[in-house]
């Protein structure tokens, strides 16, 4: 794969910061990943990244690490679909070239990639400010294992692709793309499944397919 394609997708992918107060103490973490889909600041992620139960929670954009950082900005929710775990948000005054979407289904065994930011707890001061020095963007190379529908107990219905490798916590919401840099899905979860021959428990990653995503985007802009 041409490194240029990775840089194109990576240059539109960013960590989602989660900041909250509990019992008078400030906390912060990398909650997940998002990626910009147009030049007006709209981005995609997964809805569960923004579900936490803290009334004091704030979700923030602080730049595309390691390419650039910026003063923290609030994330605006445009539309969320909990039943399919898709989140459409916006960061004001962020102008980037649109990302390229794939229009065809992925093939079984085809090379696939996911980009995101593994979970880290952030050092935070008494004033509520935190350091971002230890944040790293991670690229996972894998292969398409199967096209499937999965619905864990009390969880959304996921339609898309399972991968031969599991996804690290924090990469949820990041883009999944092919060897030409076309995005075909959004990283959503990891799950366990026994090997049919050996019975060995194997972890797989899962990405929501682009057709589901496009349907949610269309509803968001017509609702």
C-alpha positions in Angstrom: 0.0 0.0 0.0 1.2 3.5 -0.9 2.1 5.4 2.3 0.4 8.4 0.7 -3.0 6.8 1.1 -2.4 6.2 4.8 -1.4 9.8 5.3 -4.5 11.0 3.5 -6.8 9.1 5.9 -4.6 9.6 8.9 -4.6 13.4 8.3 -8.4 13.5 8.8 -8.5 11.2 11.8 -8.4 12.6 15.4 -8.7 11.5 19.0 -11.9 12.3 20.9 -11.1 13.7 24.4 -13.4 13.0 27.3 -13.2 15.3 30.3 -15.4 15.1 33.4 -15.6 15.9 37.1 -16.3 13.2 39.7 -16.4 13.8 43.5 -14.8 17.2 42.9 -11.8 15.7 41.0 -11.0 16.3 37.3 -10.5 13.4 35.0 -9.6 13.1 31.3 -9.0 10.2 28.8 -8.9 9.4 25.1 -12.5 8.0 24.7 -12.3 7.0 21.0 -11.6 8.2 17.5 -13.4 10.3 14.8 -12.6 11.3 11.2 -13.7 14.2 9.1 -15.9 13.5 6.1 -16.1 16.9 4.4 -14.6 20.4 4.5 -17.2 21.8 6.8 -16.1 20.1 10.0 -18.5 17.2 9.9 -17.1 13.9 11.2 -18.1 10.3 11.9 -17.6 8.2 14.9 -19.5 5.6 16.9 -22.3 6.5 19.3 -21.0 4.4 22.2 -17.9 6.6 22.4 -20.2 9.5 23.6 -22.1 7.4 26.2 -20.8 7.6 29.7 -23.4 8.6 32.3 -21.5 11.6 33.8 -23.5 14.8 33.8 -20.3 16.8 33.9 -18.9 15.2 30.7 -17.5 17.2 27.9 -16.2 15.8 24.6 -13.5 17.8 22.9 -11.5 18.1 19.7 -7.8 19.1 20.1 -6.3 18.7 16.7 -5.1 15.8 14.5 -2.2 14.2 16.4 0.7 14.0 15.4 0.1 16.3 12.5 -1.1 19.3 14.4 -2.8 20.3 17.6 -5.0 23.3 18.4 -6.9 24.9 21.3 -9.6 22.5 22.5 -13.0 22.9 20.9 -16.4 21.5 21.9 -17.9 18.8 19.7 -21.4 19.5 18.5 -23.7 16.5 18.0 -25.5 16.6 14.7 -27.1 13.2 14.7 -26.7 9.9 16.5 -28.3 6.5 15.8 -27.9 4.3 18.9 -29.6 1.3 17.2 -26.7 1.2 14.7 -24.0 2.8 16.9 -23.2 5.7 14.5 -22.5 9.3 15.5 -22.3 12.3 13.2 -20.7 15.4 14.8 -19.2 18.7 13.9 -16.2 20.8 14.9 -16.5 24.4 13.9 -13.9 26.1 11.8 -12.2 22.9 10.7 -11.7 22.8 6.9 -10.2 19.7 5.4 -10.5 18.0 2.0 -13.3 15.4 1.9 -12.3 11.8 2.6 -12.9 9.2 -0.1 -15.6 6.5 0.4 -15.6 3.1 -1.3 -18.7 2.3 -3.3 -18.2 -1.5 -3.6 -18.3 -4.2 -0.9 -15.0 -5.5 0.4 -13.9 -9.0 -0.7 -13.2 -11.8 1.8 -9.4 -12.0 2.4 -8.9 -8.4 1.1 -6.3 -6.3 2.9 -7.9 -3.8 5.3 -6.6 -1.0 7.6 -8.0 0.8 10.6 -6.6 4.0 12.2 -7.3 5.3 15.7 -6.0 6.3 19.1 -5.7 3.5 21.8 -7.2 4.5 25.2 -4.9 6.4 27.5 -5.6 8.2 30.8 -4.3 11.8 30.6 -2.4 13.7 33.3 -4.7 16.5 34.5 -4.0 19.4 36.7 -6.2 21.0 39.5 -7.3 23.6 36.9 -8.8 20.9 34.7 -6.1 21.2 32.0 -4.4 18.1 30.7 -1.3 16.9 28.8 -1.5 15.3 25.4 2.2 14.3 25.0 1.6 10.5 25.3 -1.0 10.2 22.6 -0.2 8.1 19.5 -2.0 7.4 16.3 -2.0 3.7 15.5 -2.5 1.9 12.2 -3.7 -1.7 12.2 -3.3 -3.8 9.1 -5.6 -6.9 8.9 -7.8 -8.8 6.4 -11.5 -9.1 5.8 -12.7 -12.3 7.5 -16.4 -12.2 6.8 -19.4 -10.0 6.1 -21.9 -10.5 8.9 -24.5 -9.1 11.2 -23.9 -9.1 15.0 -26.1 -8.1 17.9 -24.5 -8.6 21.3 -26.9 -8.8 24.3 -28.4 -5.4 24.9 -26.3 -3.9 22.2 -26.9 -2.3 18.8 -27.3 -4.4 15.6 -24.0 -4.2 13.7 -23.9 -4.8 10.0 -20.5 -4.9 8.3 -17.1 -6.7 8.2 -15.2 -8.8 10.7 -11.4 -8.7 10.6 -8.8 -11.3 11.3 -7.4 -9.1 14.1 -9.0 -7.5 17.1 -9.2 -3.7 17.5 -7.6 -1.9 20.4 -9.9 0.0 22.8 -9.9 3.6 21.7 -9.8 2.9 18.0 -13.6 2.7 18.0 -15.0 5.4 15.7 -11.9 5.4 13.5 -12.0 4.8 9.7 -11.5 1.4 8.1 -10.1 1.7 4.6 -8.8 -0.4 1.7 -5.3 -0.6 0.2 -6.2 2.4 -2.1 -7.2 4.6 0.8 -11.0 4.4 0.3 -13.0 4.3 3.5 -15.4 1.3 3.6 -16.4 1.4 7.3 -16.1 2.7 10.8 -14.3 0.6 13.5 -16.9 -0.4 16.1 -15.9 -3.2 18.4 -14.0 -6.5 19.0 -15.6 -9.8 19.7 -14.6 -13.4 20.5 -15.4 -16.5 18.4 -14.1 -20.1 18.6 -12.1 -21.4 15.7 -14.2 -24.0 13.8 -11.4 -26.5 13.6 -9.5 -26.1 16.9 -12.1 -24.5 19.2 -9.5 -21.9 20.1 -11.1 -18.6 21.1 -10.0 -15.9 18.6 -10.6 -12.2 18.8 -11.9 -10.3 15.8 -12.4 -6.7 15.1 -15.6 -5.4 13.4 -16.3 -2.4 11.2 -19.8 -1.0 10.4 -20.1 -1.0 6.6 -20.2 2.2 4.5 -23.7 1.5 3.2 -25.2 1.6 6.7 -23.1 4.8 7.3 -24.3 6.5 4.2 -27.9 5.7 5.1 -27.5 7.3 8.5 -25.8 10.4 7.0 -28.6 10.8 4.5 -31.2 10.7 7.4 -29.1 13.2 9.4 -29.2 15.8 6.6 -32.9 15.3 5.8 -34.3 15.1 9.3 
